[in-house]
Amino acid sequence: MTTGLARAALRAHRPAFAGTAVAALFASTVVSAATSVLMATSADGLSARAAHSSPRARSAAWRPSC
């Protein structure tokens, strides 16, 4: 049983739904780019010595003091 409430809300507030869709698209783009960067800079396949001496390993070991 459809009351038409959802259809009426979409018709009345179409820009709000479009903005939500654009925000979701932007968020998925950011997540995809971050995943690609993480995969490209991973140390998989390196020896323990090479992975430990990589700049990524050194930056991960640094922790700010709070």
C-alpha positions as CSV (number, residue, x, y, z in Angstrom):
1,M,0.0,0.0,0.0
2,T,1.6,3.2,-1.2
3,T,0.5,6.5,0.3
4,G,2.5,8.6,-2.1
5,L,4.3,10.3,0.8
6,A,7.8,9.5,-0.4
7,R,6.9,10.5,-4.0
8,A,5.5,13.8,-2.7
9,A,8.5,14.5,-0.6
10,L,10.8,13.8,-3.5
11,R,8.8,16.1,-5.8
12,A,8.7,18.9,-3.2
13,H,12.3,18.7,-2.1
14,R,14.2,17.6,-5.2
15,P,17.2,19.8,-4.6
16,A,17.7,18.4,-1.2
17,F,17.8,14.9,-2.5
18,A,20.2,15.9,-5.4
19,G,22.6,17.5,-2.8
20,T,22.6,14.3,-0.8
21,A,23.4,12.2,-3.9
22,V,26.2,14.6,-4.9
23,A,27.6,14.4,-1.3
24,A,27.5,10.6,-1.5
25,L,29.3,10.6,-4.8
26,F,32.0,12.9,-3.5
27,A,32.5,10.7,-0.4
28,S,32.8,7.5,-2.5
29,T,35.4,9.3,-4.7
30,V,37.4,10.3,-1.7
31,V,37.3,6.8,-0.2
32,S,38.3,5.3,-3.6
33,A,41.2,7.7,-4.0
34,A,42.4,7.0,-0.4
35,T,42.2,3.3,-0.9
36,S,44.2,3.6,-4.2
37,V,46.9,5.6,-2.5
38,L,47.1,3.2,0.4
39,M,47.4,0.2,-1.9
40,A,50.1,2.0,-4.0
41,T,52.2,2.9,-1.0
42,S,51.9,-0.4,0.9
43,A,55.0,-2.3,1.8
44,D,53.7,-5.7,0.8
45,G,56.3,-7.9,-0.9
46,L,59.2,-6.1,0.7
47,S,61.7,-7.7,3.1
48,A,61.4,-6.8,6.8
49,R,64.5,-4.7,6.5
50,A,63.3,-2.8,3.5
51,A,59.9,-2.3,4.9
52,H,61.3,-1.0,8.2
53,S,63.6,1.5,6.5
54,S,60.9,2.9,4.2
55,P,59.7,6.5,4.8
56,R,56.2,5.2,5.4
57,A,57.4,3.0,8.2
58,R,59.4,5.8,9.8
59,S,56.4,8.2,9.7
60,A,54.1,5.5,11.2
61,A,56.5,5.0,14.1
62,W,56.4,8.7,14.9
63,R,53.7,9.6,17.4
64,P,53.1,13.1,18.7
65,S,53.2,13.6,22.4
66,C,50.0,14.8,23.9
